[in-house]
Amino acid sequence: MTNIEAFIRRWTAREGGQERANYALFLTELCAILDVPTPEPASHHTERNSYVFERAVTFREPDCSTARGRIDLYKRGCFVLEAKQSRQAGGAKAAHDAETATLFPLEKPSRGRRESRGWDVLMMNARQQAEDYAKALPASEGWPPFLIVCDVGRCLEFYADFSGQGKNYAQFPDRQGFRVFIEDLRSDEVRERLHLVWTDPHSLDPTKRAAKVTSDIASRLAKVSKFLEDQRTPDGKVVHDPQKIAFFLMRCLFTMFAEDVELIPKDSFKSVLGRCKQKPELFSRLLEQLWIAMDTGGFAYAIEATVRRFNGYL
């Protein structure tokens, strides 16, 4: 945490300076904070530059002319990053960039999180530039899953499209969390997410995570089902009817869903299971009482809360 605090102090204390002089140093130090490799030296063979500053690209214009540009930081299969520095006007790094420069002076942004209109325009233009650079990459390299806009010394914005089509870069992980201020790096969760953007971006794909969670739940429930189905009396008779087992597991799944969307208090079902782990003899009584309360509506002693009536024959 000491290194993180020093990094935050070092960069929040900066006023002015030149974007082109500062961004590479800022991002190199950020890599150390995120525990990821730093960019590599660039080669004159552009196709070998898989993780470099100033990656060259060629824009192909509608009139068949071409223009050269440079990606501030590029990591193949991970991201295109466009850097700006809002505390000074800065200069365009290529003729193509000049076309998207803001047409009015930026208001000096505050240290807080209330942004000026000029700053919003700067960041939106930078996001469009990042997408233009991604589009200019050779088809063989594919579309990167992330576009990153960096306001040097202040924040980073993340946009993701995991489809590989480059048609729907959206705020990631959501509208509230896509903008990471430098102070947010104190959070272990934020640093881990950024670490994955650099090292394993597709692991952040919500569809893959949902599929993994669904598969994991299915596997666990299958084990529970098999355990119950295999139980026998001393004379070899089945203890639990298969239909009742299926109904029991279905009610468990529905209760987990109700907890996740907060139709019942957050973590309430989880706390019941935790109590039952310590005292297994409470399990059937607590779940029965909870499901009766959910079926009729009223006070559920198992979770010590009043619940709504669920019309699902619980």
C-alpha positions, 0 to 999 in steps of 0.5 A: 500500500505504501507504493500505491500511496506514493504513486497517488501523491506523486501524480495528483501533485502534478499540475501542467506538464506535457502529455507526450512527456508524462504519459509513458512514465505514468503508465510504466509506473501504473504497470508496477502498481498493477504487478504487470509487465511493462511495455517492451522496446519497439521494433522497426518491424511493426508487426512484432510490436505486440506490447509497446508505446507509440505503435504505428498504424495506417488509416485508410481514408474513404478517398483511398488516401492513407494517413499515419498515426500512433497508438499511445499504448497497445497490447495485442489481444488486450487493449488500445489505450489513448492518453490525454492530459486534461491539465493542459491543452497539449498538442496533437501527436498526428495529423489524424488526431488534430481533426478530433481536437476540442474546439474550445479551451478546457476548464481546469478540472477539479480534484474531485469528481464533478467534471466540466463539459470541456473535460467530458468532450476531451474524454469522449473524443479520446474514446473515439480516437482509441476506436479509430486506432483499433479499427486501423489495426491489421485484420490479422490482429483482430479487435482488442477486447478493451479500449482505454482512455487515460487522463494522465495522473487522474483517471482511466476509462474502460470500454469493452467488446468481447465479441471480437467484432468491434461494434459495441464497445460499452462502458465496463464493468458498468456505467458506475464503475467504468471510470477509475480515478487514481485514488481508486487504486487503493482498492484490491478489487479495482487493482485485480480487475485492471491486472486482468485487463492487462493479462487475461482480458477475456476472463472478465467477459460477463458471459463466460463468468456467468457460464462458469458460475452456472456450470459450477452451481449445476455441478454442486447441485448434481453432487447434492442430488446424487448424495441424497439419491444414494442414501438407503435405509439399513434394509436397502430401501431408498430414503428420499423420493427422486421427485422430492429431491428435485423439488427441494433443489428447485426451491433452493435455487429459487431462494438463491435467486430471490436473495441475489435480486434482494427479494429477500434480504441480502445474504440471508439465505447464506447466513441460514446455511452457515448456521446449519453448517454449525448445527445440522439439526436446524437445517430442515426446520429453518428451511421449512419455516422460511419456505412457508413464510415465502409461500404465505408472506409474513415474518420468517424466523429463519432469517429474522425478517418479514418477506413478501408472498411468493406465488410459487407453491413453496 
